[in-house]
């Protein structure tokens, strides 16, 4: 076991920018019409509570927005149907979510080509008519403003396209054509209401530094008053395919953080764009939706390290995705199939779900941040999250001691533990025989197995100090609270006469 000891001094303050709940990802937007999707999203919102949601396919044909018809004179005209858009947006707002609007993909009838991506055939070609594209964007925004109010809708961030640096997501990864799309879209959106915040280029990985620099050079040349920059962040090697699955090895986290810092430096090297917000509109470990890593405790521990540092140079970072109703590679065969989501199909929280739940509660002044823990002062006590990322060649157990300033009085130490022994629904599913179709009883059992282990004990502050000791198993994750807890017993009540396991207190 590795042993680590940290001492926090009175008045210590450590930078920690916690934007964990700013945004969450979804699959294509039409999936929001499904019941299981809505149930998973409601669970995520009740336990974590994100503020924005971003997904693909706003203009894809399964949303049914863009239509064409021939009028009585024989002219071809466009018309728009917002029936499904209203249903989706209503459902998001009902759950306290504002859209982070990603404008894409191309409606088939407006597209200049037939190249598509994913089983649901999102068209990734430029518009055959930029006038038609501008009209579509403006009509959609004006409809949303009429329905929900200009003050509300103009506060929704707008991102232009998705991963145009990849030829699968934008025909030929044509940089010049994307820049044209961005300028046309930026000016169309601002024409509707100048309060809209518009950004891009939503690039992912490949040649990212050149794309960011060229994008900003283009915006400077065209005098585009860019509102924010967007990019994606995935942290595994290229997956190895076996059957229906892609097995990926985690990268050293430092590689990813250095890459993000480089983006920040590039943006800040342009005087007119220095300090612009950077939004990571997708992040996860692996970038494929069939990677078993996503369902594991190791994923939860790795993401804890990400959440502890992503706010250093980014205004938001949107985990891809909240749930496993997701069909890029087709409908999944089993509830645990390596999907991106925080929630497995059947409404079963994965270990990474709790990483977000725990970081949500880190409210207060940060007094400690290290490679395995974040601690904040909260009221008269503390809250913290510790993790033990166990990668190849590392010790499987971690002992952590945190020596904290404290009052000379009793405290309650509350811990919630997620690790491979006590909160691992994937293992339970495996032990059940890996059923592809869960019975109601199996769902209930897996949900029960997906809860953190809760423990409490009493500690005493002495001479202004108190030590919290945490023992973390391999890929373990622990949330803790240290709460002032003076005993206030009822007359005659003595827990020593009830159970020897209760901590002793003074009842004289």
C-alpha positions, -999 to 999 in steps of 0.1 A, spaced: 0 0 0 12 35 -8 9 59 21 5 96 16 2 124 42 -9 159 36 -11 188 61 -35 217 56 -26 249 75 -51 275 88 -59 299 60 -47 277 31 -64 284 -2 -57 265 -34 -70 273 -69 -98 249 -79 -124 259 -106 -152 234 -103 -174 236 -135 -185 199 -132 -222 206 -137 -220 233 -164 -229 210 -193 -236 173 -202 -237 155 -236 -264 135 -252 -266 115 -284 -286 128 -313 -314 150 -303 -343 129 -317 -334 102 -290 -351 125 -265 -384 113 -278 -378 79 -262 -392 71 -227 -360 54 -214 -339 84 -225 -361 107 -205 -360 84 -174 -322 83 -175 -320 120 -179 -344 126 -150 -322 104 -128 -291 123 -138 -308 156 -131 -322 146 -98 -288 134 -85 -263 157 -103 -282 186 -119 -265 198 -150 -272 233 -164 -268 228 -202 -271 199 -226 -254 195 -260 -261 169 -287 -259 162 -324 -285 162 -351 -305 193 -345 -311 196 -383 -309 159 -392 -339 144 -410 -352 125 -380 -360 158 -363 -381 167 -394 -374 204 -393 -363 212 -429 -389 204 -457 -392 214 -493 -423 217 -516 -432 230 -550 -456 260 -550 -483 267 -576 -459 285 -599 -436 254 -599 -409 271 -577 -391 250 -551 -396 264 -516 -384 256 -481 -407 252 -451 -400 242 -415 -417 219 -391 -409 223 -354 -431 197 -339 -403 174 -327 -380 203 -318 -407 216 -294 -411 182 -277 -374 179 -272 -368 215 -259 -398 213 -236 -385 181 -221 -350 197 -215 -364 229 -199 -388 209 -177 -357 192 -162 -339 225 -157 -316 221 -187 -308 248 -212 -296 237 -246 -260 243 -257 -270 244 -294 -248 225 -318 -259 235 -354 -257 204 -375 -260 180 -394 -272 189 -429 -308 181 -439 -306 158 -469 -326 181 -492 -303 210 -483 -271 190 -486 -246 193 -514 -236 156 -512 -246 123 -498 -218 115 -474 -232 105 -440 -219 93 -406 -233 67 -381 -261 43 -385 -286 71 -384 -270 88 -414 -261 123 -403 -252 142 -435 -218 158 -432 -216 178 -464 -218 216 -468 -251 232 -478 -260 233 -515 -272 268 -508 -257 290 -481 -288 312 -483 -309 282 -475 -287 273 -446 -289 309 -432 -326 309 -435 -329 275 -417 -307 287 -388 -326 320 -385 -360 304 -387 -351 279 -360 -338 305 -336 -367 328 -342 -391 300 -336 -374 291 -303 -374 328 -292 -411 331 -300 -419 300 -280 -396 304 -250 -388 342 -251 -359 362 -264 -343 366 -230 -342 329 -224 -331 317 -258 -305 343 -265 -287 329 -234 -282 295 -250 -247 291 -264 -245 283 -301 -217 261 -316 -212 257 -353 -209 220 -364 -191 191 -348 -154 180 -354 -149 195 -388 -112 185 -386 -122 149 -391 -133 138 -426 -160 115 -412 -177 145 -397 -171 172 -424 -165 162 -460 -128 160 -467 -121 179 -434 -121 209 -457 -109 237 -435 -117 266 -459 -152 253 -464 -158 250 -427 -145 286 -421 -171 297 -447 -198 278 -429 -187 294 -396 -187 329 -409 -221 326 -426 -236 310 -395 -221 335 -371 -234 364 -390 -268 348 -394 -272 341 -357 -261 376 -347 -285 391 -372 -314 374 -353 -301 387 -319 -267 401 -311 -269 387 -276 -264 352 -288 -229 338 -280 -214 319 -310 -183 298 -311 -163 269 -327 -145 251 -342 -155 220 -321 -124 201 -332 -112 168 -319 -77 156 -316 -63 154 -351 -41 184 -360 -59 203 -333 -33 230 -327 -31 240 -364 -69 241 -367 -73 263 -336 -46 287 -348 -59 288 -384 -95 293 -371 -85 323 -350 -64 338 -379 -95 335 -401 -117 351 -375 -92 379 -371 -90 385 -408 -128 386 -412 -131 407 -381 -154 382 -364 -160 390 -327 -158 354 -316 -176 347 -283 -159 314 -273 -137 286 -285 -147 249 -284 -128 217 -287 -131 180 -276 -109 160 -252 -105 122 -252 -77 104 -234 -71 68 -247 -50 53 -274 -66 39 -306 -90 11 -296 -83 -25 -306 -114 -41 -321 -126 -75 -309 -161 -86 -320 -185 -58 -313 -161 -40 -288 -132 -16 -289 -107 -20 -261 -87 11 -254 -57 19 -231 -57 50 -210 -32 77 -217 -11 94 -190 -34 122 -179 -6 147 -182 -5 144 -220 -41 155 -222 -37 184 -198 -6 197 -217 -27 196 -249 -54 216 -233 -29 241 -219 -15 245 -255 -50 254 -267 -53 281 -240 -19 295 -250 -28 297 -286 -61 315 -279 -43 339 -256 -16 346 -282 -43 366 -302 -48 400 -284 -83 403 -296 -93 368 -283 -71 367 -252 -91 353 -222 -120 340 -244 -138 311 -227 -129 277 -239 -156 251 -237 -148 214 -240 -181 203 -256 -172 166 -254 -149 147 -232 -145 111 -219 -118 85 -218 -124 66 -250 -140 82 -281 -159 51 -292 -194 40 -277 -184 3 -275 -155 6 -251 -159 -16 -219 -136 8 -200 -165 33 -198 -184 9 -175 -156 4 -150 -144 17 -117 -111 26 -133 -130 50 -156 -146 66 -125 -112 71 -108 -96 85 -140 -125 110 -146 -121 122 -110 -86 133 -118 -100 150 -149 -126 169 -130 -101 181 -105 -81 200 -132 -102 206 -163 -115 239 -149 -80 253 -148 -81 265 -184 -117 257 -195 -150 274 -187 -169 242 -191 -164 205 -199 -193 184 -211 -191 146 -204 -201 126 -235 -228 114 -225 -254 113 -197 -269 79 -207 -266 49 -229 -296 54 -252 -272 60 -280 -270 46 -315 -239 57 -334 -229 21 -340 -264 8 -338 -287 -3 -310 -266 -20 -283 -271 -56 -276 -266 -56 -238 -270 -32 -209 -232 -31 -203 -217 -26 -237 -191 1 -231 -215 30 -239 -205 65 -232 -232 71 -206 -231 78 -169 -262 55 -167 -265 21 -182 -297 10 -200 -322 -1 -174 -315 30 -153 -284 16 -136 -258 42 -125 -222 34 -135 -193 41 -111 -185 73 -131 -220 86 -123 -208 90 -87 -177 108 -97 -199 136 -110 -223 133 -80 -194 137 -56 -177 166 -74 -211 184 -76 -210 187 -38 -175 202 -36 -188 236 -27 -166 259 -6 -130 272 -5 -105 247 -17 -78 240 9 -61 210 -8 -57 197 -43 -33 169 -53 -31 141 -78 -54 119 -57 -77 143 -37 -96 176 -36 -107 191 -2 -129 222 3 -138 240 35 -175 239 39 -191 258 68 -174 246 100 -163 214 84 -149 199 51 -159 181 20 -136 161 -2 -131 135 -29 -102 111 -31 -94 86 -58 -69 58 -64 -64 55 -102 -47 21 -106 -30 19 -140 -6 -8 -152 24 -11 -128 9 10 -100 3 -1 -64 -34 -13 -60 -40 3 -26 -37 38 -13 -36 51 23 -43 88 26 -40 109 57 -53 145 57 -43 166 87 -68 195 89 -74 225 111 -104 218 133 -122 230 164 -116 212 197 -149 195 195 -166 163 182 -170 157 145 -188 131 124 -168 116 95 -191 105 67 -177 85 38 -193 72 6 -172 46 -12 -173 35 -48 -148 7 -57 -146 -27 -73 -158 -44 -42 -187 -23 -30 -201 -4 -60 -195 -23 -92 -227 -32 -111 -206 -44 -140 -192 -73 -118 -227 -82 -106 -240 -83 -142 -210 -105 -151 -217 -129 -122 -253 -131 -132 -242 -145 -166 -242 -112 -186 -279 -113 -195 -287 -92 -226 -323 -86 -215 -327 -77 -179 -357 -88 -159 -372 -63 -134 -356 -83 -106 -322 -81 -122 -326 -44 -128 -335 -39 -91 -305 -59 -80 -281 -41 -103 -294 -7 -91 -288 -19 -55 -253 -29 -64 -247 5 -80 -250 24 -47 -220 37 -28 -211 22 6 -219 47 34 -200 47 66 -198 71 96 -176 74 127 -170 100 154 -137 119 156 -125 145 181 -106 177 173 -76 182 196 -54 212 198 -69 227 167 -62 197 145 -79 166 132 -67 138 110 -89 121 84 -76 86 73 -89 71 40 -80 37 27 -87 33 -10 -88 0 -29 -78 -3 -65 -96 23 -86 -115 34 -55 -133 67 -52 -143 81 -18 -164 112 -10 -162 124 26 -177 151 48 -164 162 82 -193 177 101 -194 193 136 -214 168 156 -220 177 193 -239 150 210 -274 161 221 -288 129 237 -324 126 250 -327 122 288 -318 86 297 -307 75 263 -274 56 264 -262 40 231 -237 19 251 -267 -1 264 -279 -6 228 -249 -16 207 -212 -20 213 -205 -9 178 -216 27 185 -189 52 192 -186 61 229 -197 95 240 -201 113 273 -234 109 291 -224 120 325 
